Amino acid sequence: MQTKNIHNSTIDSEEIERFSSIADEWWNEKGKFAPLHSMNPVRIEYIRAKILANFQSIEGIKLLDIGCGGGLIAEPMARLGAKVTAIDAGERNIAVAKLHAEKMGLNIDYLCTSAEDLAVTGEKFDVVLALEIIEHVADINLFIKSACELLKPNGLIILSTLNRTAKSYALAIIGAEYIMRLLPVGTHTWSKFLRPSELCRPLEENNIEIIDLMGMVMNPFSWKWHLDPKDLAVNYLVTGKKV
């Protein structure tokens, strides 16, 4: 399966170029993607728990990681036994991801494509992940529609993003980008952040039942993350099931 027919759709060329320009940093735990590395244990445990609750096993589950970057989620899910397809619109990201997976001896189907182009092929997955990506796409409704089309009935879709609040502006942009320099300046655009209701509504319109909302909270001093269902003010996860 190979598809590179990328047209003006969900793809924001400026966003793709921004992340492609630092693609070599993906696996540097102290580099520009250090916040994602520190977040990863919490994200992986959450995803693992939701899959096990729905399917009882991860072994052999068909899983799609949309906006996979260098493979920070795709690789752990493959190690847990999932049959992973991972896509990204940035060719450099996919090249880095493929090379790293080969070094690790992991069999991951990496494709340079978009969600909507993959949906056209008719491919279906048990689990669809879209983590820290929806705030970077050009057409949110098309992105969600495409992601849901890629999901089998009774399958799970798990998304994570940033809430559009004063706290997220202060922490994720002013704090993380300008003061602490945890992320390159311009990584995020606050106006593109989504409130939970703005994310859940289009999911429900695409036959997704929302089964969980969970906040992810970072301690800025220890860089340790934890889950908190009562704190969705900055980072949060949404899990839905296709009905």
Backbone torsions as a table, in degrees:
resi	resn	phi	psi	omega
1	MET	NA	119.3	-178.6
2	GLN	-143.3	125.6	179.6
3	THR	-147.1	127.8	179.6
4	LYS	-131.9	24.4	-177.9
5	ASN	-80.3	76.1	-176.5
6	ILE	-92.5	118.0	-179.9
7	HIS	-122.4	178.2	-179.6
8	ASN	-70.7	109.7	-174.0
9	SER	-152.3	-110.3	177.3
10	THR	-84.0	-9.7	-171.3
11	ILE	-83.4	122.7	174.7
12	ASP	-99.4	107.6	-172.6
13	SER	-61.7	-33.6	178.9
14	GLU	-66.7	-39.6	177.8
15	GLU	-66.0	-42.4	179.6
16	ILE	-60.8	-44.1	-179.3
17	GLU	-65.4	-39.2	-179.7
18	ARG	-59.4	-46.4	-177.9
19	PHE	-78.8	-32.2	178.3
20	SER	-64.7	-33.7	-177.2
21	SER	-66.7	-19.7	179.0
22	ILE	-118.7	23.2	-175.8
23	ALA	-58.8	-31.5	-179.0
24	ASP	-67.4	-11.7	-177.8
25	GLU	-88.0	-6.5	-169.3
26	TRP	-53.1	-41.4	-174.3
27	TRP	-101.3	14.5	174.1
28	ASN	-91.8	104.4	-174.3
29	GLU	-64.6	-16.9	178.6
30	LYS	-109.8	9.1	-177.7
31	GLY	-92.9	-151.1	-173.4
32	LYS	-68.6	-19.6	178.2
33	PHE	-103.4	20.4	179.1
34	ALA	-55.1	-39.7	178.2
35	PRO	-60.1	-35.6	178.1
36	LEU	-69.9	-37.8	177.1
37	HIS	-62.8	-41.8	-179.5
38	SER	-69.9	-28.8	179.1
39	MET	-78.4	-23.8	-168.8
40	ASN	-56.2	-45.5	-178.7
41	PRO	-56.9	-40.5	179.2
42	VAL	-68.3	-42.6	179.8
43	ARG	-63.4	-45.2	-176.8
44	ILE	-64.4	-43.3	-179.3
45	GLU	-65.1	-38.4	177.9
46	TYR	-63.6	-48.8	-179.3
47	ILE	-61.7	-45.2	179.4
48	ARG	-57.5	-46.3	-178.4
49	ALA	-63.9	-40.1	-178.9
50	LYS	-68.9	-39.2	178.8
51	ILE	-65.6	-45.4	-179.4
52	LEU	-63.6	-37.5	179.5
53	ALA	-65.4	-32.2	-176.3
54	ASN	-92.3	-37.0	-173.2
55	PHE	-115.3	-10.4	-178.2
56	GLN	70.9	-14.7	178.8
57	SER	-152.4	150.7	175.4
58	ILE	-99.2	-22.9	-177.0
59	GLU	-56.6	119.9	176.5
60	GLY	82.3	-2.7	178.0
61	ILE	-63.7	133.3	175.8
62	LYS	-82.1	115.5	-173.8
63	LEU	-123.6	134.5	177.0
64	LEU	-114.0	128.0	175.4
65	ASP	-109.3	108.0	-178.8
66	ILE	-90.3	130.3	-177.3
67	GLY	72.6	50.3	-168.8
68	CYS	-73.6	-15.7	-176.8
69	GLY	58.2	-130.9	-178.6
70	GLY	-86.8	1.0	176.1
71	GLY	102.0	22.9	-175.1
72	LEU	-64.9	-26.9	175.9
73	ILE	-101.0	-37.5	-177.6
74	ALA	-57.3	-43.8	-177.6
75	GLU	-65.1	-49.4	177.7
76	PRO	-60.0	-36.8	179.6
77	MET	-68.4	-35.3	175.9
78	ALA	-65.8	-39.6	178.6
79	ARG	-65.1	-29.6	178.8
80	LEU	-77.9	-6.5	174.8
81	GLY	110.7	-1.3	179.0
82	ALA	-73.5	150.8	172.7
83	LYS	-91.3	102.2	-165.6
84	VAL	-100.4	129.4	164.5
85	THR	-112.1	133.1	-177.7
86	ALA	-132.6	131.6	-175.7
87	ILE	-125.8	150.9	176.4
88	ASP	-156.2	146.1	-179.4
89	ALA	-82.5	-8.1	179.6
90	GLY	-95.7	116.4	-177.6
91	GLU	-61.3	-37.6	-179.9
92	ARG	-67.3	-36.9	177.3
93	ASN	-61.6	-45.1	-179.7
94	ILE	-64.9	-39.5	179.1
95	ALA	-61.9	-44.1	178.9
96	VAL	-64.2	-43.5	-178.7
97	ALA	-63.1	-45.1	179.8
98	LYS	-60.9	-45.9	-177.7
99	LEU	-62.2	-44.1	-178.1
100	HIS	-67.0	-41.0	179.0
101	ALA	-62.4	-39.9	177.8
102	GLU	-62.5	-42.1	178.9
103	LYS	-63.0	-33.6	-178.5
104	MET	-86.1	-5.2	-179.1
105	GLY	71.3	32.4	-177.4
106	LEU	-106.0	139.3	179.7
107	ASN	-98.4	96.4	-179.9
108	ILE	-124.5	132.9	-180.0
109	ASP	-87.5	94.5	-179.6
110	TYR	-91.1	132.0	-179.9
111	LEU	-132.3	137.3	172.7
112	CYS	-90.2	97.2	-176.9
113	THR	-162.7	-179.5	178.0
114	SER	-112.2	164.8	179.7
115	ALA	-60.4	-42.4	-176.7
116	GLU	-69.5	-34.4	177.2
117	ASP	-69.9	-37.7	177.6
118	LEU	-68.8	-36.8	-179.7
119	ALA	-61.1	-33.8	-179.6
120	VAL	-61.7	-27.1	-178.4
121	THR	-72.6	-15.1	-178.8
122	GLY	86.0	3.5	179.0
123	GLU	-63.9	141.2	-179.5
124	LYS	-129.9	147.0	-176.4
125	PHE	-130.2	154.5	175.6
126	ASP	-74.2	-36.1	-177.6
127	VAL	-135.0	133.4	174.8
128	VAL	-120.7	126.1	176.9
129	LEU	-109.8	138.2	174.1
130	ALA	-140.8	87.6	-170.5
131	LEU	-107.5	125.6	179.3
132	GLU	51.2	41.0	-179.3
133	ILE	-126.1	-34.1	-170.4
134	ILE	-65.3	-25.7	177.8
135	GLU	-75.4	-1.2	180.0
136	HIS	-113.9	1.2	-176.5
137	VAL	-90.9	160.5	-177.1
138	ALA	-84.3	-29.7	-176.5
139	ASP	-135.3	98.3	-174.7
140	ILE	-64.8	-43.8	-178.0
141	ASN	-63.4	-42.0	177.6
142	LEU	-66.2	-39.0	179.0
143	PHE	-60.8	-48.5	-178.7
144	ILE	-65.6	-42.9	178.6
145	LYS	-58.6	-45.0	-178.8
146	SER	-66.4	-43.8	179.9
147	ALA	-61.1	-40.2	-179.9
148	CYS	-70.4	-33.7	176.9
149	GLU	-64.7	-27.4	-178.8
150	LEU	-80.0	-3.6	-174.4
151	LEU	-99.6	135.7	174.9
152	LYS	-71.9	156.5	171.7
153	PRO	-55.5	138.6	-177.3
154	ASN	69.3	7.0	176.4
155	GLY	-79.8	167.6	-178.3
156	LEU	-108.5	139.6	169.2
157	ILE	-119.4	130.2	-179.4
158	ILE	-125.4	124.7	180.0
159	LEU	-124.1	151.0	170.3
160	SER	-136.2	146.4	-177.9
161	THR	-162.2	-169.0	-179.6
162	LEU	-113.1	135.8	177.7
163	ASN	-76.0	147.1	178.9
164	ARG	-92.1	84.3	-179.0
165	THR	-131.8	167.9	176.2
166	ALA	-63.1	-36.3	-179.6
167	LYS	-65.9	-40.3	179.7
168	SER	-67.4	-35.4	177.4
169	TYR	-64.9	-43.5	-178.4
170	ALA	-67.1	-42.5	-175.0
171	LEU	-87.6	-48.7	-172.3
172	ALA	-78.8	-27.5	-178.3
173	ILE	-108.5	-63.7	-178.3
174	ILE	-62.3	-49.0	-177.4
175	GLY	-71.3	-55.3	-173.0
176	ALA	-72.4	-36.3	-175.0
177	GLU	-94.2	-41.8	-171.3
178	TYR	-98.1	-33.8	-175.8
179	ILE	-96.7	-59.0	-176.5
180	MET	-83.6	-15.6	179.3
181	ARG	56.9	37.9	177.3
182	LEU	-74.8	-25.6	179.8
183	LEU	-132.0	152.2	175.3
184	PRO	-61.8	140.1	177.5
185	VAL	-58.7	131.8	-179.0
186	GLY	95.6	1.2	179.2
187	THR	-58.4	-41.0	-177.6
188	HIS	-121.1	151.1	172.5
189	THR	-117.6	113.9	-172.4
190	TRP	-57.3	-35.6	-178.8
191	SER	-65.5	-17.8	178.8
192	LYS	-89.1	-8.3	177.4
193	PHE	-65.4	149.6	-176.0
194	LEU	-116.7	130.5	170.4
195	ARG	-69.9	152.2	-179.3
196	PRO	-52.4	-39.5	180.0
197	SER	-64.8	-32.9	-179.6
198	GLU	-74.6	-21.1	176.8
199	LEU	-91.4	-40.4	-176.9
200	CYS	-70.1	-36.3	-176.7
201	ARG	-58.9	-53.5	179.3
202	PRO	-66.7	-27.6	174.7
203	LEU	-63.7	-46.6	179.6
204	GLU	-63.4	-34.2	177.9
205	GLU	-68.3	-16.2	178.0
206	ASN	-109.1	34.5	173.3
207	ASN	64.5	35.3	176.1
208	ILE	-109.9	126.5	174.1
209	GLU	-91.9	120.9	179.4
210	ILE	-73.3	121.9	-178.3
211	ILE	-112.9	-11.5	178.6
212	ASP	-162.0	140.8	169.6
213	LEU	-125.8	128.6	-175.3
214	MET	-141.6	130.9	176.6
215	GLY	-83.1	148.3	171.7
216	MET	-116.7	123.5	-172.8
217	VAL	-123.0	131.0	179.8
218	MET	-107.2	135.7	169.7
219	ASN	-82.5	113.3	-173.9
220	PRO	-66.9	-14.5	-179.3
221	PHE	-90.5	-38.4	-178.9
222	SER	-99.0	-13.7	-174.9
223	TRP	62.4	20.5	177.1
224	LYS	-92.1	137.9	179.8
225	TRP	-106.0	150.3	172.2
226	HIS	-145.2	160.2	179.1
227	LEU	-90.0	141.7	179.2
228	ASP	-149.1	107.4	-177.7
229	PRO	-65.2	-14.7	-177.6
230	LYS	-96.9	-6.2	-177.4
231	ASP	-123.1	90.7	178.0
232	LEU	-104.0	14.6	-168.8
233	ALA	-67.8	-26.6	-178.3
234	VAL	-120.0	-82.9	179.6
235	ASN	-99.1	140.3	177.0
236	TYR	-151.1	159.8	178.9
237	LEU	-115.9	145.9	174.8
238	VAL	-127.5	130.8	173.6
239	THR	-117.4	131.9	178.5
240	GLY	-131.9	157.2	179.2
241	LYS	-122.4	133.8	-178.3
242	LYS	-76.9	128.2	-177.3
243	VAL	-107.1	NA	NA
